[in-house]
């Protein structure tokens, strides 16, 4: 297993995936349905501001996002609750900061 920061160092899309996961974790405010919707909304808004994200979808039955990047890479993003701010992710493109 890799640390989030080590995975982020593999490239700009990997860094954006980690940052989205951190945004998803930081958006947590409670476990009610409206809280869950707000948490997903925060992460989706963050992801849409990233330069390489072309599509993002929240899974309505589970606790993850599906993100597609310009390169065609599609990946699932889970919350990363490591206490780091999404914008502090190493390797994150400057346009996202």
C-alpha positions in Angstrom: 0.0 0.0 0.0 1.1 3.5 -0.8 0.6 6.7 1.2 -1.7 9.2 -0.5 1.1 11.6 -1.1 3.3 9.0 -2.7 0.4 8.0 -5.1 -0.1 11.7 -5.8 3.6 11.9 -6.9 2.9 9.6 -9.9 1.4 12.3 -12.0 -1.0 15.2 -12.2 -4.1 13.0 -12.6 -3.1 10.9 -9.6 -2.6 14.1 -7.6 -6.0 15.3 -8.6 -7.6 12.0 -7.6 -6.0 12.3 -4.1 -7.1 15.9 -3.7 -10.7 14.9 -4.6 -10.6 12.2 -2.0 -9.4 14.6 0.6 -12.2 17.1 -0.4 -14.7 14.3 -0.1 -13.4 13.4 3.4 -13.3 17.1 4.5 -16.9 17.6 3.4 -18.2 15.2 6.1 -20.6 17.0 8.5 -22.9 14.1 9.5 -24.6 10.9 8.5 -28.1 12.1 7.5 -29.2 12.0 3.8 -28.9 15.8 3.5 -25.5 15.7 5.1 -24.3 13.1 2.7 -25.7 15.1 -0.3 -23.9 18.2 0.9 -20.6 16.2 1.4 -20.8 14.9 -2.2 -21.7 18.3 -3.5 -18.5 19.8 -1.9 -16.3 17.1 -3.5 -18.0 17.4 -6.9 -17.6 21.2 -6.9 -13.9 20.8 -6.0 -13.4 18.2 -8.8 -15.1 20.3 -11.4 -12.6 23.1 -10.8 -9.6 20.8 -11.6 -8.1 21.1 -15.0 -8.1 17.5 -16.1 -11.5 16.3 -14.8 -14.0 15.9 -17.7 -16.7 14.0 -15.8 -17.6 13.2 -12.2 -20.5 11.3 -10.8 -21.5 10.6 -7.3 -22.7 7.1 -6.5 -26.1 7.4 -4.9 -25.9 4.0 -3.1 -22.3 4.0 -2.0 -19.7 6.3 -0.6 -17.5 7.1 -3.6 -17.2 9.2 -6.8 -16.4 8.1 -10.3 -14.1 10.5 -12.0 -13.0 10.6 -15.7 -9.9 12.5 -16.8 -9.0 14.1 -20.1 -6.7 11.1 -20.8 -9.6 8.8 -20.6 -8.7 7.3 -17.2 -11.8 6.6 -15.2 -11.3 5.9 -11.5 -13.3 5.6 -8.3 -12.5 8.1 -5.5 -13.0 7.2 -1.9 -12.7 9.6 1.1 -9.1 10.2 2.3 -9.3 11.4 5.9 -5.6 12.0 6.5 -6.0 15.6 7.9 -4.5 17.3 4.9 -6.2 20.0 2.8 -7.0 19.0 -0.8 -5.1 22.0 -2.1 -2.0 20.9 -0.2 -1.7 17.7 -2.3 1.8 17.4 -3.8 1.8 17.6 -7.6 -1.6 19.2 -7.9 -1.6 21.4 -11.0 -1.4 25.1 -10.2 -4.8 25.9 -11.9 -6.5 23.8 -9.1 -4.9 25.6 -6.2 
